[in-house]
Amino acid sequence: MRQAHTVAQVRAAEEQAIAAVGDEALMQRAATGLAVAVADELRRRRGHTYGTRVLLLVGAGNNGGDALFAGAWLARHGVAVRALPLAEHPHAPGLAALLAAGGRAVDLPGAVGFDADLLVDGIVGIGGSPGLRPDAQQAVEALAGVPVVAVDLPSGVAVDTGETPEPHVQAEVTVTFGTHKVATLVDPAAAACGEVRLVDIGLVLPDADVEALEAADVATLLPVPGRASHKYTRGVVGVRAGSRAYPGAALLCVAGAASGMAGMVRYVGPDEVDSRVRQRFPEVVGAGRVQAWAVGSGGDDEAAAALAAALGDDVPVVVDADALRHLHHRRGPSGLVLTPHAGELAALLGEPRGEVEGAPLRHARDAARRWGAVVLLKGPRTLVADPGGRVRVNSTGTPWLATAGAGDVLTGLVGALLASGLDPFDAASVGAWLHGAAASRAGRGGPLVASDVAHALPEIVGALASEV
């Protein structure tokens, strides 16, 4: 599991490491990891490192020191290295090491004329405020178009929130030290990081409130049936979705629910939609007792009644799409998962959509606290937040997943996982992971439609289950 720690947690761990091994040794670990990553990126882009050109953008703190020591390492290995100081007093030992290795310091015109193959962003580290100082912004703009490797984080992003309210660096690669930071996992800052490479520098860290599941974690959480299992012990999920206006939403939600994660699926909806569901899914049955409901996808004017009926059963409920508009109060103890996209969450919170898109972590947590529910905020990096502030960031998926009906499949899948016995936080985060992985498998790098995702789910689940 990837964990993303806050600035305070990282600072405390660094102090412990410095007490154990010393400041210089810790910086050399970081600088060497950074230098190796820059060399790898040069080889990927140019096929070699010897004779390539690297320009360091250097601030005043340890972030600049990491860049300067890495530059010295690169210079000793045949790379032409120049440093553009963006502070009156750059890291003195690092600058001395660079100059001793054959590197040079330049001004902005010299930096522009250097024709670098890569920039190394060492302007400001995790202790900086969002945004760039005017001289740093001027340098970044003057050197636009040169690929950037960021030191720990792209300068200017908000470290602990993942927000980018001010000008910031856009990196192709970010080399982060010791642990992921919130900004390396949470958009929009994560999008500014590009590819993230983690360098272990020996930090001992506590558990974090922001994390990302990996395949092994999902495999452990999967509700795999045993020899004595039967359809009822595996859970029964009910679906109240679709309407006369949107019958396809019912089919897609049922497809997600019927992907094999629960023992039985029940469908309740308009007669004409019910007949289409039964024709497409002969294994689906009608009304009866369930362990969880999936409600709202394509519900149109019938969503309010569907939600009220599902909530009346006092079982966990996944609330999607049209049903979200009728959610007026906190949920009781049986559990609730809300699955909005940014526009739907903005409507729930009474905020402009742009505010939610610019600060998804803050708004997902706000909604989870307000409704006492797990909130699955769909987006390029889906967030799953619980009322206590814990968040999982989903890293699977593909941009092609932005297609009509994909959310309906996800709603049914999360409902099935709830019915199988997972708690709301695990059901939502495992469902998001499986949904994204199935999309990547179905599309294989190209276009897909929502039904393709549902069809690929058993293959993804089967591969994970074989690892348990």
GIRA-V336691 format. One record per backbone hydrogen bond with DSSP energy under -0.5 kcal/mol. CO is the residue of the C=O (numbers start at 0). NH is the residue of the N-H. E is the energy in kcal/mol with one decimal. If there is no record, write none. Layout:
CO|NH|E, CO|NH|E
This chain:
0|2|-0.5, 1|211|-2.7, 2|4|-0.6, 2|179|-1.1, 3|209|-0.7, 4|181|-0.9, 5|9|-2.3, 6|10|-2.9, 7|11|-2.1, 8|12|-1.9, 9|13|-2.6, 10|14|-2.2, 11|15|-1.7, 12|16|-2.2, 13|17|-2.8, 14|18|-2.1, 15|19|-1.3, 16|20|-3.0, 16|21|-0.6, 17|21|-1.7, 21|25|-1.8, 22|26|-2.3, 23|27|-2.3, 24|28|-1.9, 25|29|-2.0, 26|30|-3.1, 27|31|-2.5, 28|32|-2.1, 29|33|-2.5, 30|34|-2.8, 31|35|-2.4, 32|36|-2.0, 33|37|-2.5, 34|38|-2.6, 35|39|-2.4, 36|40|-2.1, 37|41|-2.3, 38|42|-2.5, 39|43|-2.3, 40|44|-1.9, 41|45|-3.6, 41|46|-0.6, 41|47|-0.6, 42|46|-1.6, 48|51|-2.2, 51|79|-2.8, 52|116|-2.4, 52|117|-1.4, 53|81|-2.3, 54|119|-2.5, 55|57|-0.7, 55|83|-3.5, 56|58|-0.5, 56|121|-2.3, 57|85|-3.7, 58|90|-0.6, 60|64|-1.6, 61|65|-2.9, 62|66|-1.8, 63|67|-2.5, 64|68|-2.7, 65|69|-2.3, 66|70|-2.5, 67|71|-2.1, 68|72|-2.0, 69|73|-2.4, 70|74|-2.7, 71|75|-2.1, 72|76|-0.7, 73|76|-1.0, 73|78|-2.1, 74|77|-1.5, 77|50|-3.1, 78|80|-0.6, 79|53|-2.8, 80|103|-1.5, 81|55|-3.3, 82|84|-0.7, 82|105|-2.8, 83|57|-2.1, 90|94|-2.5, 91|95|-2.5, 92|96|-2.2, 93|97|-2.2, 94|98|-2.6, 95|99|-2.3, 96|100|-1.4, 97|102|-2.5, 98|101|-1.2, 103|82|-2.7, 105|84|-0.5, 106|110|-2.4, 107|111|-2.6, 108|112|-2.1, 109|113|-0.6, 110|113|-0.7, 111|114|-0.8, 117|54|-2.4, 118|120|-0.6, 118|148|-2.9, 119|56|-2.9, 119|121|-1.1, 120|150|-2.4, 121|58|-2.6, 124|127|-1.6, 132|136|-2.8, 133|137|-2.4, 134|138|-1.9, 135|139|-2.6, 136|140|-2.5, 137|141|-2.3, 138|142|-1.6, 140|143|-1.2, 142|145|-1.8, 146|118|-2.9, 147|149|-0.5, 147|171|-2.3, 147|172|-1.7, 148|120|-2.4, 149|151|-0.8, 149|174|-2.6, 150|152|-2.4, 153|156|-1.5, 154|168|-2.7, 155|130|-2.3, 156|158|-0.7, 157|160|-0.5, 157|161|-2.0, 158|182|-1.3, 161|188|-2.5, 162|157|-2.7, 168|170|-0.6, 171|194|-2.6, 172|149|-3.0, 173|175|-0.8, 173|196|-3.0, 174|151|-3.3, 175|198|-2.8, 176|178|-1.3, 179|4|-2.6, 180|183|-1.7, 180|184|-0.7, 181|184|-1.3, 181|185|-2.6, 185|189|-1.9, 187|190|-0.5, 187|191|-1.0, 188|191|-0.8, 188|192|-0.8, 189|192|-0.7, 189|193|-0.7, 191|170|-3.0, 194|173|-3.1, 194|196|-0.5, 196|175|-2.3, 197|199|-0.5, 198|177|-3.2, 198|200|-0.6, 202|204|-0.6, 208|390|-3.2, 209|3|-3.0, 210|392|-2.9, 211|1|-2.2, 213|216|-0.7, 213|217|-2.1, 214|218|-2.6, 215|219|-1.6, 216|220|-1.7, 217|221|-1.7, 221|223|-1.6, 225|228|-1.4, 229|233|-1.9, 231|234|-1.0, 234|262|-1.8, 234|263|-1.4, 235|290|-3.3, 235|291|-0.9, 236|265|-2.7, 237|293|-2.4, 238|240|-0.5, 238|267|-2.4, 239|295|-2.0, 245|248|-0.7, 245|249|-0.6, 246|249|-0.7, 246|250|-1.4, 247|251|-2.3, 248|252|-2.5, 249|253|-2.6, 250|254|-1.9, 251|255|-2.0, 252|256|-2.2, 253|257|-2.8, 255|258|-1.1, 263|236|-2.5, 264|284|-2.4, 265|238|-2.5, 269|272|-0.6, 269|273|-3.1, 270|274|-2.3, 271|275|-0.9, 272|276|-2.4, 273|277|-2.6, 274|278|-1.8, 275|279|-2.1, 276|280|-3.0, 280|283|-1.9, 284|266|-2.7, 290|315|-0.7, 291|237|-3.0, 292|317|-2.9, 293|239|-2.8, 294|319|-2.5, 295|298|-2.5, 295|321|-1.0, 296|241|-3.6, 298|301|-1.9, 299|302|-1.5, 301|305|-1.9, 302|306|-2.7, 303|307|-2.4, 304|308|-2.2, 305|309|-2.2, 306|310|-2.8, 307|311|-1.5, 309|312|-1.4, 309|314|-0.5, 310|313|-1.3, 315|292|-2.2, 316|318|-0.6, 316|336|-2.6, 317|294|-2.8, 317|319|-0.5, 318|338|-2.3, 319|322|-1.7, 320|323|-1.6, 320|324|-0.5, 321|324|-0.9, 322|325|-1.5, 323|326|-1.5, 325|327|-1.0, 331|334|-0.9, 334|316|-1.2, 335|373|-2.4, 336|318|-3.2, 337|375|-3.6, 339|377|-2.6, 340|344|-2.5, 341|345|-2.4, 342|346|-1.8, 343|347|-2.0, 344|348|-2.4, 345|349|-1.2, 345|350|-2.4, 351|354|-0.8, 351|355|-1.3, 352|356|-2.5, 353|357|-1.8, 354|358|-1.1, 358|362|-2.0, 359|363|-2.6, 360|364|-2.2, 361|365|-2.0, 362|366|-2.5, 363|367|-2.2, 364|368|-2.3, 365|369|-2.5, 366|370|-2.4, 367|371|-0.9, 367|372|-1.2, 370|330|-1.4, 373|337|-2.8, 373|375|-0.5, 374|376|-0.8, 374|384|-2.6, 375|377|-0.8, 376|382|-2.0, 378|381|-0.6, 381|393|-3.2, 382|376|-2.7, 383|391|-2.5, 384|374|-2.6, 385|388|-2.1, 389|385|-2.5, 390|210|-2.0, 391|383|-2.5, 391|393|-0.5, 397|400|-2.4, 398|401|-1.6, 400|402|-2.4, 402|405|-1.9, 403|449|-0.7, 404|408|-1.6, 405|409|-1.9, 406|410|-2.3, 407|411|-1.9, 408|412|-2.3, 409|413|-2.8, 410|414|-2.2, 411|415|-2.1, 412|416|-2.2, 413|417|-2.3, 414|418|-2.4, 415|419|-1.7, 416|421|-1.9, 417|420|-1.5, 422|426|-3.2, 423|427|-2.4, 424|428|-2.1, 425|429|-3.0, 426|430|-2.2, 427|431|-2.3, 428|432|-2.0, 429|433|-2.8, 430|434|-2.6, 431|435|-2.2, 432|436|-2.6, 433|437|-2.8, 434|438|-1.8, 435|439|-2.2, 436|440|-2.2, 437|441|-2.9, 438|442|-2.8, 439|443|-1.9, 442|445|-1.8, 448|451|-1.1, 448|452|-1.0, 449|452|-0.7, 449|453|-1.5, 450|454|-2.1, 451|455|-1.5, 452|456|-1.0, 453|456|-0.7, 453|457|-0.5, 455|459|-1.8, 456|460|-2.8, 457|461|-2.7, 458|462|-2.0, 459|463|-2.0, 460|464|-3.1, 461|465|-1.6, 463|466|-1.7, 463|467|-0.5, 464|467|-1.0
